[in-house]
Amino acid sequence: MAKDETTIEMEFDGEKYKQYEVNKYAKNYSEQGLFQKITGNVKKAGLGLIYKALQLFYVAQNPNVPMKIRAAILAPLGYFISPIDLIPDITPLLGFTDDAAVIAGAMAIAHFYINDEIRQKAKDRIRKIFGDSAVAELK
């Protein structure tokens, strides 16, 4: 898969993050929904964005992470899962840029909890879903 700069290297923009009203999407989060979104959209979303979403998923699973941080992660994952967001995911080239911004915001919030174990779990899940070659593409 080719590296998609809009989803892999997008920087966190706090003002842009606020405009997405992410908290209202928390109700859309489910583990099943997340994995359906991931497996069905890897080409459009980009492997980098999926890797970041998986890291957030595993941080949220950690019982040592404060509830405040978990809540700040689940809402953006709900946004990522939701088919109805600011820029519809079916929009060519731009469809996942809003999702990438929201995930980048959650990564900024959760960065303290993303360690080698979390990264490995995310890579292992990518390997399980997409194979070894997908993991080799990750940074």
ChimeraX attribute file (.defattr): number of C-alpha atoms within 10 A of each C-alpha:
attribute: neighborCount
match mode: 1-to-1
recipient: residues
	/A:1	10
	/A:2	8
	/A:3	13
	/A:4	17
	/A:5	11
	/A:6	19
	/A:7	25
	/A:8	20
	/A:9	13
	/A:10	16
	/A:11	13
	/A:12	17
	/A:13	13
	/A:14	13
	/A:15	8
	/A:16	13
	/A:17	20
	/A:18	12
	/A:19	11
	/A:20	19
	/A:21	15
	/A:22	20
	/A:23	16
	/A:24	12
	/A:25	20
	/A:26	19
	/A:27	13
	/A:28	18
	/A:29	19
	/A:30	14
	/A:31	12
	/A:32	10
	/A:33	15
	/A:34	20
	/A:35	16
	/A:36	12
	/A:37	17
	/A:38	24
	/A:39	13
	/A:40	10
	/A:41	16
	/A:42	15
	/A:43	12
	/A:44	19
	/A:45	25
	/A:46	21
	/A:47	25
	/A:48	21
	/A:49	28
	/A:50	25
	/A:51	22
	/A:52	20
	/A:53	25
	/A:54	23
	/A:55	26
	/A:56	28
	/A:57	20
	/A:58	17
	/A:59	25
	/A:60	21
	/A:61	11
	/A:62	12
	/A:63	9
	/A:64	9
	/A:65	14
	/A:66	10
	/A:67	11
	/A:68	8
	/A:69	15
	/A:70	20
	/A:71	15
	/A:72	20
	/A:73	27
	/A:74	23
	/A:75	23
	/A:76	32
	/A:77	29
	/A:78	23
	/A:79	26
	/A:80	30
	/A:81	25
	/A:82	20
	/A:83	14
	/A:84	11
	/A:85	18
	/A:86	15
	/A:87	15
	/A:88	16
	/A:89	22
	/A:90	12
	/A:91	11
	/A:92	9
	/A:93	12
	/A:94	16
	/A:95	17
	/A:96	25
	/A:97	20
	/A:98	23
	/A:99	29
	/A:100	28
	/A:101	23
	/A:102	28
	/A:103	27
	/A:104	26
	/A:105	23
	/A:106	25
	/A:107	22
	/A:108	14
	/A:109	15
	/A:110	19
	/A:111	14
	/A:112	10
	/A:113	19
	/A:114	15
	/A:115	11
	/A:116	9
	/A:117	13
	/A:118	18
	/A:119	18
	/A:120	13
	/A:121	16
	/A:122	22
	/A:123	21
	/A:124	15
	/A:125	17
	/A:126	22
	/A:127	15
	/A:128	12
	/A:129	13
	/A:130	14
	/A:131	13
	/A:132	13
	/A:133	11
	/A:134	15
	/A:135	18
	/A:136	10
	/A:137	12
	/A:138	13
	/A:139	7
